[in-house]
Amino acid sequence: MEKRNIAVLITPGLLFILGMILLPILVALYLSFTNYDGVDYQFQGWDNYKELFFHDPVFWSSLRHAVLLGLAFVLLQHPLAMFMAIITPYTGKLERILRVVIFIPSIISTFVTSQMWVSILSVQYGLLNRILSGIGLASWKQDWLGNPEIAIYSIIFVAMWQGFGYAYLLYYAGIKGIPAELSEAAIVDGANRWQFNTRVVLPLMSPVIRINVVLAIVAGFKQMETVFLMTGGGPANSTQFLATYLYSKAFREGLFGYGSAVSVLFVIFCLLITLVMNRLLKKDVGEF
């Protein structure tokens, strides 16, 4: 009787997983071996994958951009988010205001923030170029979104700015969860703030750091909305990411079979990254 009740309770969840997650993955896997164009298809084996690996430089540049964004999250955004999370509790009455200000970019619509940055970075009427001219740095003016050599870095900056609040929130929540007794004990032992944060806070934050790093790298691979709204992957595919390239192939060019192959590799890359990062960051940590 107990087993029957358990089966009844878990069946809806299993059906949802099978129908909404596993089934689409299997369909995409099958279509990746075809030349499906939205109407008809023929099975063609590994041709899509051969084309991707050996004859599609845009795919590799999209993958490189995703890796670059993931590294920017981990090496630039997250250390700064951790630093801000550590100093926030020491700001006294400004703590609440600081939390709100830092998290605001993350709760604004992606469409709104993307269009705002398009306006700021515009070569014709953008605020950034006007500020540079106003302070005597007119030689620094650039076509921030139209220059293939610069556009990718503009996209990376905007993505880091928009996602900064989430990284900060996780680190801040982890720090606030550290018992006050540890801080009091460190003070009694003669530790200053630097020693307390480096020898107590950071080790105890290891689980949060691990989760945040994995999420950041996967987010780099999943980047879509900001790129699509700001550049659409251009100019000359210089800001293509895996997700935007998948969309471009499947829905703009109608190559659903080819786009399915990109999506399958997309899922595989995300799974591999998650497994590798969990293996690298599986060091045992202390408990609160």
C-alpha positions as protocol buffer text, in pm:
chain_id: "A"
residue {
  index: 1
  type: MET
  ca { x: 0 y: 0 z: 0 }
}
residue {
  index: 2
  type: GLU
  ca { x: 281 y: 240 z: 85 }
}
residue {
  index: 3
  type: LYS
  ca { x: 461 y: 165 z: -241 }
}
residue {
  index: 4
  type: ARG
  ca { x: 141 y: 229 z: -434 }
}
residue {
  index: 5
  type: ASN
  ca { x: 97 y: 568 z: -266 }
}
residue {
  index: 6
  type: ILE
  ca { x: 456 y: 660 z: -347 }
}
residue {
  index: 7
  type: ALA
  ca { x: 404 y: 560 z: -710 }
}
residue {
  index: 8
  type: VAL
  ca { x: 87 y: 770 z: -734 }
}
residue {
  index: 9
  type: LEU
  ca { x: 266 y: 1074 z: -589 }
}
residue {
  index: 10
  type: ILE
  ca { x: 573 y: 1059 z: -810 }
}
residue {
  index: 11
  type: THR
  ca { x: 398 y: 965 z: -1136 }
}
residue {
  index: 12
  type: PRO
  ca { x: 287 y: 1323 z: -1228 }
}
residue {
  index: 13
  type: GLY
  ca { x: 641 y: 1451 z: -1179 }
}
residue {
  index: 14
  type: LEU
  ca { x: 789 y: 1168 z: -1383 }
}
residue {
  index: 15
  type: LEU
  ca { x: 541 y: 1224 z: -1665 }
}
residue {
  index: 16
  type: PHE
  ca { x: 625 y: 1595 z: -1665 }
}
residue {
  index: 17
  type: ILE
  ca { x: 998 y: 1522 z: -1684 }
}
residue {
  index: 18
  type: LEU
  ca { x: 949 y: 1267 z: -1961 }
}
residue {
  index: 19
  type: GLY
  ca { x: 710 y: 1482 z: -2164 }
}
residue {
  index: 20
  type: MET
  ca { x: 860 y: 1828 z: -2120 }
}
residue {
  index: 21
  type: ILE
  ca { x: 1231 y: 1759 z: -2079 }
}
residue {
  index: 22
  type: LEU
  ca { x: 1342 y: 1414 z: -2191 }
}
residue {
  index: 23
  type: LEU
  ca { x: 1115 y: 1380 z: -2495 }
}
residue {
  index: 24
  type: PRO
  ca { x: 1221 y: 1712 z: -2657 }
}
residue {
  index: 25
  type: ILE
  ca { x: 1586 y: 1617 z: -2604 }
}
residue {
  index: 26
  type: LEU
  ca { x: 1531 y: 1282 z: -2776 }
}
residue {
  index: 27
  type: VAL
  ca { x: 1343 y: 1448 z: -3064 }
}
residue {
  index: 28
  type: ALA
  ca { x: 1623 y: 1703 z: -3107 }
}
residue {
  index: 29
  type: LEU
  ca { x: 1876 y: 1419 z: -3101 }
}
residue {
  index: 30
  type: TYR
  ca { x: 1690 y: 1237 z: -3378 }
}
residue {
  index: 31
  type: LEU
  ca { x: 1645 y: 1551 z: -3590 }
}
residue {
  index: 32
  type: SER
  ca { x: 2016 y: 1628 z: -3557 }
}
residue {
  index: 33
  type: PHE
  ca { x: 2080 y: 1330 z: -3785 }
}
residue {
  index: 34
  type: THR
  ca { x: 1846 y: 1465 z: -4054 }
}
residue {
  index: 35
  type: ASN
  ca { x: 1824 y: 1763 z: -4288 }
}
residue {
  index: 36
  type: TYR
  ca { x: 1484 y: 1867 z: -4152 }
}
residue {
  index: 37
  type: ASP
  ca { x: 1380 y: 2208 z: -4287 }
}
residue {
  index: 38
  type: GLY
  ca { x: 1043 y: 2244 z: -4115 }
}
residue {
  index: 39
  type: VAL
  ca { x: 850 y: 2054 z: -4384 }
}
residue {
  index: 40
  type: ASP
  ca { x: 1037 y: 1745 z: -4494 }
}
residue {
  index: 41
  type: TYR
  ca { x: 1348 y: 1560 z: -4393 }
}
residue {
  index: 42
  type: GLN
  ca { x: 1585 y: 1283 z: -4487 }
}
residue {
  index: 43
  type: PHE
  ca { x: 1812 y: 1086 z: -4260 }
}
residue {
  index: 44
  type: GLN
  ca { x: 2175 y: 1179 z: -4331 }
}
residue {
  index: 45
  type: GLY
  ca { x: 2373 y: 1030 z: -4043 }
}
residue {
  index: 46
  type: TRP
  ca { x: 2660 y: 1228 z: -3899 }
}
residue {
  index: 47
  type: ASP
  ca { x: 2672 y: 1492 z: -4175 }
}
residue {
  index: 48
  type: ASN
  ca { x: 2552 y: 1778 z: -3950 }
}
residue {
  index: 49
  type: TYR
  ca { x: 2813 y: 1698 z: -3687 }
}
residue {
  index: 50
  type: LYS
  ca { x: 3089 y: 1665 z: -3944 }
}
residue {
  index: 51
  type: GLU
  ca { x: 2993 y: 2004 z: -4083 }
}
residue {
  index: 52
  type: LEU
  ca { x: 2994 y: 2158 z: -3736 }
}
residue {
  index: 53
  type: PHE
  ca { x: 3329 y: 2017 z: -3629 }
}
residue {
  index: 54
  type: PHE
  ca { x: 3526 y: 2049 z: -3952 }
}
residue {
  index: 55
  type: HIS
  ca { x: 3365 y: 2315 z: -4174 }
}
residue {
  index: 56
  type: ASP
  ca { x: 3187 y: 2566 z: -3951 }
}
residue {
  index: 57
  type: PRO
  ca { x: 3417 y: 2832 z: -3802 }
}
residue {
  index: 58
  type: VAL
  ca { x: 3118 y: 3028 z: -3669 }
}
residue {
  index: 59
  type: PHE
  ca { x: 3027 y: 2737 z: -3443 }
}
residue {
  index: 60
  type: TRP
  ca { x: 3376 y: 2736 z: -3292 }
}
residue {
  index: 61
  type: SER
  ca { x: 3378 y: 3114 z: -3249 }
}
residue {
  index: 62
  type: SER
  ca { x: 3038 y: 3087 z: -3076 }
}
residue {
  index: 63
  type: LEU
  ca { x: 3180 y: 2826 z: -2842 }
}
residue {
  index: 64
  type: ARG
  ca { x: 3486 y: 3042 z: -2778 }
}
residue {
  index: 65
  type: HIS
  ca { x: 3268 y: 3342 z: -2694 }
}
residue {
  index: 66
  type: ALA
  ca { x: 3064 y: 3132 z: -2450 }
}
residue {
  index: 67
  type: VAL
  ca { x: 3382 y: 3015 z: -2277 }
}
residue {
  index: 68
  type: LEU
  ca { x: 3513 y: 3372 z: -2268 }
}
residue {
  index: 69
  type: LEU
  ca { x: 3193 y: 3498 z: -2106 }
}
residue {
  index: 70
  type: GLY
  ca { x: 3199 y: 3217 z: -1851 }
}
residue {
  index: 71
  type: LEU
  ca { x: 3558 y: 3302 z: -1760 }
}
residue {
  index: 72
  type: ALA
  ca { x: 3467 y: 3671 z: -1734 }
}
residue {
  index: 73
  type: PHE
  ca { x: 3189 y: 3580 z: -1491 }
}
residue {
  index: 74
  type: VAL
  ca { x: 3421 y: 3369 z: -1277 }
}
residue {
  index: 75
  type: LEU
  ca { x: 3737 y: 3579 z: -1288 }
}
residue {
  index: 76
  type: LEU
  ca { x: 3594 y: 3933 z: -1295 }
}
residue {
  index: 77
  type: GLN
  ca { x: 3229 y: 3946 z: -1192 }
}
residue {
  index: 78
  type: HIS
  ca { x: 3239 y: 3700 z: -904 }
}
residue {
  index: 79
  type: PRO
  ca { x: 3546 y: 3828 z: -718 }
}
residue {
  index: 80
  type: LEU
  ca { x: 3393 y: 4176 z: -726 }
}
residue {
  index: 81
  type: ALA
  ca { x: 3054 y: 4037 z: -617 }
}
residue {
  index: 82
  type: MET
  ca { x: 3222 y: 3852 z: -330 }
}
residue {
  index: 83
  type: PHE
  ca { x: 3408 y: 4167 z: -227 }
}
residue {
  index: 84
  type: MET
  ca { x: 3089 y: 4373 z: -227 }
}
residue {
  index: 85
  type: ALA
  ca { x: 2906 y: 4102 z: -32 }
}
residue {
  index: 86
  type: ILE
  ca { x: 3180 y: 4101 z: 232 }
}
residue {
  index: 87
  type: ILE
  ca { x: 3192 y: 4478 z: 282 }
}
residue {
  index: 88
  type: THR
  ca { x: 2814 y: 4534 z: 272 }
}
residue {
  index: 89
  type: PRO
  ca { x: 2752 y: 4428 z: 636 }
}
residue {
  index: 90
  type: TYR
  ca { x: 3012 y: 4685 z: 746 }
}
residue {
  index: 91
  type: THR
  ca { x: 2830 y: 4978 z: 583 }
}
residue {
  index: 92
  type: GLY
  ca { x: 2586 y: 5031 z: 872 }
}
residue {
  index: 93
  type: LYS
  ca { x: 2273 y: 5222 z: 778 }
}
residue {
  index: 94
  type: LEU
  ca { x: 2370 y: 5210 z: 409 }
}
residue {
  index: 95
  type: GLU
  ca { x: 2346 y: 4830 z: 402 }
}
residue {
  index: 96
  type: ARG
  ca { x: 1983 y: 4815 z: 289 }
}
residue {
  index: 97
  type: ILE
  ca { x: 2029 y: 5087 z: 28 }
}
residue {
  index: 98
  type: LEU
  ca { x: 2343 y: 4918 z: -106 }
}
residue {
  index: 99
  type: ARG
  ca { x: 2165 y: 4584 z: -140 }
}
residue {
  index: 100
  type: VAL
  ca { x: 1884 y: 4742 z: -340 }
}
residue {
  index: 101
  type: VAL
  ca { x: 2114 y: 4944 z: -566 }
}
residue {
  index: 102
  type: ILE
  ca { x: 2332 y: 4644 z: -648 }
}
residue {
  index: 103
  type: PHE
  ca { x: 2038 y: 4414 z: -723 }
}
residue {
  index: 104
  type: ILE
  ca { x: 1832 y: 4659 z: -932 }
}
residue {
  index: 105
  type: PRO
  ca { x: 1998 y: 4573 z: -1270 }
}
residue {
  index: 106
  type: SER
  ca { x: 1909 y: 4207 z: -1222 }
}
residue {
  index: 107
  type: ILE
  ca { x: 1536 y: 4265 z: -1175 }
}
residue {
  index: 108
  type: ILE
  ca { x: 1487 y: 4505 z: -1466 }
}
residue {
  index: 109
  type: SER
  ca { x: 1357 y: 4348 z: -1786 }
}
residue {
  index: 110
  type: THR
  ca { x: 1631 y: 4219 z: -2016 }
}
residue {
  index: 111
  type: PHE
  ca { x: 1467 y: 4406 z: -2303 }
}
residue {
  index: 112
  type: VAL
  ca { x: 1480 y: 4735 z: -2114 }
}
residue {
  index: 113
  type: THR
  ca { x: 1842 y: 4697 z: -2004 }
}
residue {
  index: 114
  type: SER
  ca { x: 1952 y: 4583 z: -2349 }
}
residue {
  index: 115
  type: GLN
  ca { x: 1790 y: 4881 z: -2519 }
}
residue {
  index: 116
  type: MET
  ca { x: 1935 y: 5112 z: -2256 }
}
residue {
  index: 117
  type: TRP
  ca { x: 2287 y: 4988 z: -2328 }
}
residue {
  index: 118
  type: VAL
  ca { x: 2229 y: 5006 z: -2704 }
}
residue {
  index: 119
  type: SER
  ca { x: 2149 y: 5374 z: -2652 }
}
residue {
  index: 120
  type: ILE
  ca { x: 2453 y: 5427 z: -2431 }
}
residue {
  index: 121
  type: LEU
  ca { x: 2690 y: 5250 z: -2671 }
}
residue {
  index: 122
  type: SER
  ca { x: 2547 y: 5389 z: -2995 }
}
residue {
  index: 123
  type: VAL
  ca { x: 2813 y: 5534 z: -3224 }
}
residue {
  index: 124
  type: GLN
  ca { x: 2585 y: 5818 z: -3337 }
}
residue {
  index: 125
  type: TYR
  ca { x: 2404 y: 5939 z: -3024 }
}
residue {
  index: 126
  type: GLY
  ca { x: 2545 y: 5720 z: -2748 }
}
residue {
  index: 127
  type: LEU
  ca { x: 2608 y: 5867 z: -2405 }
}
residue {
  index: 128
  type: LEU
  ca { x: 2946 y: 5696 z: -2368 }
}
residue {
  index: 129
  type: ASN
  ca { x: 3098 y: 5860 z: -2675 }
}
residue {
  index: 130
  type: ARG
  ca { x: 2953 y: 6196 z: -2570 }
}
residue {
  index: 131
  type: ILE
  ca { x: 3112 y: 6165 z: -2227 }
}
residue {
  index: 132
  type: LEU
  ca { x: 3446 y: 6074 z: -2383 }
}
residue {
  index: 133
  type: SER
  ca { x: 3427 y: 6381 z: -2607 }
}
residue {
  index: 134
  type: GLY
  ca { x: 3327 y: 6600 z: -2316 }
}
residue {
  index: 135
  type: ILE
  ca { x: 3628 y: 6502 z: -2104 }
}
residue {
  index: 136
  type: GLY
  ca { x: 3878 y: 6541 z: -2386 }
}
residue {
  index: 137
  type: LEU
  ca { x: 3907 y: 6175 z: -2482 }
}
residue {
  index: 138
  type: ALA
  ca { x: 3748 y: 6197 z: -2825 }
}
residue {
  index: 139
  type: SER
  ca { x: 4018 y: 5966 z: -2963 }
}
residue {
  index: 140
  type: TRP
  ca { x: 3873 y: 5686 z: -2748 }
}
residue {
  index: 141
  type: LYS
  ca { x: 3535 y: 5702 z: -2919 }
}
residue {
  index: 142
  type: GLN
  ca { x: 3439 y: 5371 z: -3078 }
}
residue {
  index: 143
  type: ASP
  ca { x: 3160 y: 5196 z: -3257 }
}
residue {
  index: 144
  type: TRP
  ca { x: 3112 y: 4979 z: -2951 }
}
residue {
  index: 145
  type: LEU
  ca { x: 2853 y: 4746 z: -3104 }
}
residue {
  index: 146
  type: GLY
  ca { x: 2941 y: 4780 z: -3472 }
}
residue {
  index: 147
  type: ASN
  ca { x: 3313 y: 4706 z: -3462 }
}
residue {
  index: 148
  type: PRO
  ca { x: 3369 y: 4326 z: -3487 }
}
residue {
  index: 149
  type: GLU
  ca { x: 3683 y: 4351 z: -3274 }
}
residue {
  index: 150
  type: ILE
  ca { x: 3512 y: 4540 z: -2990 }
}
residue {
  index: 151
  type: ALA
  ca { x: 3148 y: 4428 z: -2994 }
}
residue {
  index: 152
  type: ILE
  ca { x: 3208 y: 4100 z: -2808 }
}
residue {
  index: 153
  type: TYR
  ca { x: 3368 y: 4282 z: -2516 }
}
residue {
  index: 154
  type: SER
  ca { x: 3077 y: 4525 z: -2501 }
}
residue {
  index: 155
  type: ILE
  ca { x: 2836 y: 4230 z: -2483 }
}
residue {
  index: 156
  type: ILE
  ca { x: 3044 y: 4065 z: -2210 }
}
residue {
  index: 157
  type: PHE
  ca { x: 3047 y: 4386 z: -2004 }
}
residue {
  index: 158
  type: VAL
  ca { x: 2669 y: 4429 z: -2031 }
}
residue {
  index: 159
  type: ALA
  ca { x: 2607 y: 4062 z: -1943 }
}
residue {
  index: 160
  type: MET
  ca { x: 2831 y: 4093 z: -1635 }
}
residue {
  index: 161
  type: TRP
  ca { x: 2660 y: 4417 z: -1530 }
}
residue {
  index: 162
  type: GLN
  ca { x: 2314 y: 4268 z: -1565 }
}
residue {
  index: 163
  type: GLY
  ca { x: 2395 y: 3944 z: -1382 }
}
residue {
  index: 164
  type: PHE
  ca { x: 2603 y: 4101 z: -1108 }
}
residue {
  index: 165
  type: GLY
  ca { x: 2311 y: 4125 z: -866 }
}
residue {
  index: 166
  type: TYR
  ca { x: 2241 y: 3751 z: -867 }
}
residue {
  index: 167
  type: ALA
  ca { x: 2603 y: 3662 z: -797 }
}
residue {
  index: 168
  type: TYR
  ca { x: 2614 y: 3924 z: -522 }
}
residue {
  index: 169
  type: LEU
  ca { x: 2288 y: 3799 z: -370 }
}
residue {
  index: 170
  type: LEU
  ca { x: 2411 y: 3440 z: -334 }
}
residue {
  index: 171
  type: TYR
  ca { x: 2739 y: 3549 z: -176 }
}
residue {
  index: 172
  type: TYR
  ca { x: 2563 y: 3798 z: 53 }
}
residue {
  index: 173
  type: ALA
  ca { x: 2312 y: 3535 z: 167 }
}
residue {
  index: 174
  type: GLY
  ca { x: 2595 y: 3293 z: 239 }
}
residue {
  index: 175
  type: ILE
  ca { x: 2785 y: 3550 z: 443 }
}
residue {
  index: 176
  type: LYS
  ca { x: 2476 y: 3650 z: 642 }
}
residue {
  index: 177
  type: GLY
  ca { x: 2420 y: 3281 z: 718 }
}
residue {
  index: 178
  type: ILE
  ca { x: 2751 y: 3252 z: 901 }
}
residue {
  index: 179
  type: PRO
  ca { x: 2676 y: 3246 z: 1276 }
}
residue {
  index: 180
  type: ALA
  ca { x: 2764 y: 3561 z: 1468 }
}
residue {
  index: 181
  type: GLU
  ca { x: 2936 y: 3342 z: 1730 }
}
residue {
  index: 182
  type: LEU
  ca { x: 3219 y: 3277 z: 1486 }
}
residue {
  index: 183
  type: SER
  ca { x: 3280 y: 3648 z: 1443 }
}
residue {
  index: 184
  type: GLU
  ca { x: 3277 y: 3702 z: 1818 }
}
residue {
  index: 185
  type: ALA
  ca { x: 3516 y: 3411 z: 1871 }
}
residue {
  index: 186
  type: ALA
  ca { x: 3753 y: 3550 z: 1607 }
}
residue {
  index: 187
  type: ILE
  ca { x: 3752 y: 3890 z: 1776 }
}
residue {
  index: 188
  type: VAL
  ca { x: 3827 y: 3729 z: 2113 }
}
residue {
  index: 189
  type: ASP
  ca { x: 4118 y: 3543 z: 1952 }
}
residue {
  index: 190
  type: GLY
  ca { x: 4257 y: 3874 z: 1826 }
}
residue {
  index: 191
  type: ALA
  ca { x: 4170 y: 3840 z: 1457 }
}
residue {
  index: 192
  type: ASN
  ca { x: 4115 y: 4158 z: 1258 }
}
residue {
  index: 193
  type: ARG
  ca { x: 3857 y: 4193 z: 981 }
}
residue {
  index: 194
  type: TRP
  ca { x: 4100 y: 4082 z: 709 }
}
residue {
  index: 195
  type: GLN
  ca { x: 4197 y: 3769 z: 898 }
}
residue {
  index: 196
  type: PHE
  ca { x: 3835 y: 3687 z: 983 }
}
residue {
  index: 197
  type: ASN
  ca { x: 3721 y: 3724 z: 622 }
}
residue {
  index: 198
  type: THR
  ca { x: 4012 y: 3532 z: 468 }
}
residue {
  index: 199
  type: ARG
  ca { x: 4047 y: 3254 z: 726 }
}
residue {
  index: 200
  type: VAL
  ca { x: 3687 y: 3206 z: 840 }
}
residue {
  index: 201
  type: VAL
  ca { x: 3441 y: 3354 z: 590 }
}
residue {
  index: 202
  type: LEU
  ca { x: 3600 y: 3237 z: 264 }
}
residue {
  index: 203
  type: PRO
  ca { x: 3648 y: 2872 z: 372 }
}
residue {
  index: 204
  type: LEU
  ca { x: 3290 y: 2854 z: 497 }
}
residue {
  index: 205
  type: MET
  ca { x: 3170 y: 3009 z: 171 }
}
residue {
  index: 206
  type: SER
  ca { x: 3320 y: 2728 z: -37 }
}
residue {
  index: 207
  type: PRO
  ca { x: 2984 y: 2555 z: -107 }
}
residue {
  index: 208
  type: VAL
  ca { x: 2832 y: 2885 z: -222 }
}
residue {
  index: 209
  type: ILE
  ca { x: 3134 y: 2962 z: -437 }
}
residue {
  index: 210
  type: ARG
  ca { x: 3114 y: 2620 z: -599 }
}
residue {
  index: 211
  type: ILE
  ca { x: 2746 y: 2660 z: -686 }
}
residue {
  index: 212
  type: ASN
  ca { x: 2797 y: 3014 z: -811 }
}
residue {
  index: 213
  type: VAL
  ca { x: 3092 y: 2918 z: -1032 }
}
residue {
  index: 214
  type: VAL
  ca { x: 2901 y: 2632 z: -1195 }
}
residue {
  index: 215
  type: LEU
  ca { x: 2597 y: 2855 z: -1251 }
}
residue {
  index: 216
  type: ALA
  ca { x: 2816 y: 3130 z: -1395 }
}
residue {
  index: 217
  type: ILE
  ca { x: 2986 y: 2907 z: -1652 }
}
residue {
  index: 218
  type: VAL
  ca { x: 2657 y: 2748 z: -1758 }
}
residue {
  index: 219
  type: ALA
  ca { x: 2505 y: 3098 z: -1783 }
}
residue {
  index: 220
  type: GLY
  ca { x: 2787 y: 3192 z: -2019 }
}
residue {
  index: 221
  type: PHE
  ca { x: 2692 y: 2904 z: -2247 }
}
residue {
  index: 222
  type: LYS
  ca { x: 2320 y: 2986 z: -2222 }
}
residue {
  index: 223
  type: GLN
  ca { x: 2358 y: 3356 z: -2301 }
}
residue {
  index: 224
  type: MET
  ca { x: 2085 y: 3449 z: -2546 }
}
residue {
  index: 225
  type: GLU
  ca { x: 1849 y: 3739 z: -2476 }
}
residue {
  index: 226
  type: THR
  ca { x: 2103 y: 4018 z: -2427 }
}
residue {
  index: 227
  type: VAL
  ca { x: 2301 y: 3923 z: -2737 }
}
residue {
  index: 228
  type: PHE
  ca { x: 1989 y: 3878 z: -2948 }
}
residue {
  index: 229
  type: LEU
  ca { x: 1846 y: 4215 z: -2847 }
}
residue {
  index: 230
  type: MET
  ca { x: 2170 y: 4414 z: -2874 }
}
residue {
  index: 231
  type: THR
  ca { x: 2349 y: 4277 z: -3181 }
}
residue {
  index: 232
  type: GLY
  ca { x: 2163 y: 3969 z: -3303 }
}
residue {
  index: 233
  type: GLY
  ca { x: 2499 y: 3793 z: -3320 }
}
residue {
  index: 234
  type: GLY
  ca { x: 2656 y: 4053 z: -3548 }
}
residue {
  index: 235
  type: PRO
  ca { x: 2841 y: 4229 z: -3685 }
}
residue {
  index: 236
  type: ALA
  ca { x: 2976 y: 3951 z: -3908 }
}
residue {
  index: 237
  type: ASN
  ca { x: 2896 y: 3685 z: -3643 }
}
residue {
  index: 238
  type: SER
  ca { x: 3144 y: 3847 z: -3405 }
}
residue {
  index: 239
  type: THR
  ca { x: 2906 y: 3822 z: -3110 }
}
residue {
  index: 240
  type: GLN
  ca { x: 2749 y: 3485 z: -3179 }
}
residue {
  index: 241
  type: PHE
  ca { x: 2702 y: 3256 z: -2882 }
}
residue {
  index: 242
  type: LEU
  ca { x: 2587 y: 2895 z: -2893 }
}
residue {
  index: 243
  type: ALA
  ca { x: 2226 y: 2984 z: -2811 }
}
residue {
  index: 244
  type: THR
  ca { x: 2202 y: 3267 z: -3065 }
}
residue {
  index: 245
  type: TYR
  ca { x: 2375 y: 3057 z: -3331 }
}
residue {
  index: 246
  type: LEU
  ca { x: 2127 y: 2775 z: -3267 }
}
residue {
  index: 247
  type: TYR
  ca { x: 1838 y: 3020 z: -3307 }
}
residue {
  index: 248
  type: SER
  ca { x: 1989 y: 3169 z: -3622 }
}
residue {
  index: 249
  type: LYS
  ca { x: 2035 y: 2833 z: -3792 }
}
residue {
  index: 250
  type: ALA
  ca { x: 1701 y: 2686 z: -3691 }
}
residue {
  index: 251
  type: PHE
  ca { x: 1459 y: 2979 z: -3713 }
}
residue {
  index: 252
  type: ARG
  ca { x: 1625 y: 3229 z: -3946 }
}
residue {
  index: 253
  type: GLU
  ca { x: 1772 y: 2990 z: -4201 }
}
residue {
  index: 254
  type: GLY
  ca { x: 1520 y: 2709 z: -4151 }
}
residue {
  index: 255
  type: LEU
  ca { x: 1790 y: 2447 z: -4094 }
}
residue {
  index: 256
  type: PHE
  ca { x: 1617 y: 2270 z: -3808 }
}
residue {
  index: 257
  type: GLY
  ca { x: 1825 y: 1956 z: -3842 }
}
residue {
  index: 258
  type: TYR
  ca { x: 2147 y: 2154 z: -3825 }
}
residue {
  index: 259
  type: GLY
  ca { x: 2013 y: 2364 z: -3537 }
}
residue {
  index: 260
  type: SER
  ca { x: 1919 y: 2045 z: -3353 }
}
residue {
  index: 261
  type: ALA
  ca { x: 2279 y: 1926 z: -3385 }
}
residue {
  index: 262
  type: VAL
  ca { x: 2396 y: 2252 z: -3229 }
}
residue {
  index: 263
  type: SER
  ca { x: 2142 y: 2210 z: -2948 }
}
residue {
  index: 264
  type: VAL
  ca { x: 2259 y: 1854 z: -2875 }
}
residue {
  index: 265
  type: LEU
  ca { x: 2620 y: 1969 z: -2849 }
}
residue {
  index: 266
  type: PHE
  ca { x: 2499 y: 2262 z: -2639 }
}
residue {
  index: 267
  type: VAL
  ca { x: 2342 y: 2024 z: -2385 }
}
residue {
  index: 268
  type: ILE
  ca { x: 2650 y: 1798 z: -2387 }
}
residue {
  index: 269
  type: PHE
  ca { x: 2884 y: 2092 z: -2323 }
}
residue {
  index: 270
  type: CYS
  ca { x: 2671 y: 2214 z: -2031 }
}
residue {
  index: 271
  type: LEU
  ca { x: 2661 y: 1866 z: -1876 }
}
residue {
  index: 272
  type: LEU
  ca { x: 3035 y: 1816 z: -1917 }
}
residue {
  index: 273
  type: ILE
  ca { x: 3113 y: 2155 z: -1766 }
}
residue {
  index: 274
  type: THR
  ca { x: 2887 y: 2085 z: -1469 }
}
residue {
  index: 275
  type: LEU
  ca { x: 3048 y: 1745 z: -1408 }
}
residue {
  index: 276
  type: VAL
  ca { x: 3403 y: 1880 z: -1446 }
}
residue {
  index: 277
  type: MET
  ca { x: 3344 y: 2180 z: -1220 }
}
residue {
  index: 278
  type: ASN
  ca { x: 3180 y: 1964 z: -954 }
}
residue {
  index: 279
  type: ARG
  ca { x: 3476 y: 1729 z: -967 }
}
residue {
  index: 280
  type: LEU
  ca { x: 3728 y: 2013 z: -943 }
}
residue {
  index: 281
  type: LEU
  ca { x: 3542 y: 2190 z: -662 }
}
residue {
  index: 282
  type: LYS
  ca { x: 3437 y: 1888 z: -457 }
}
residue {
  index: 283
  type: LYS
  ca { x: 3683 y: 1964 z: -176 }
}
residue {
  index: 284
  type: ASP
  ca { x: 3533 y: 1905 z: 165 }
}
residue {
  index: 285
  type: VAL
  ca { x: 3435 y: 2216 z: 353 }
}
residue {
  index: 286
  type: GLY
  ca { x: 3345 y: 2300 z: 707 }
}
residue {
  index: 287
  type: GLU
  ca { x: 2997 y: 2342 z: 839 }
}
residue {
  index: 288
  type: PHE
  ca { x: 2840 y: 2639 z: 1013 }
}
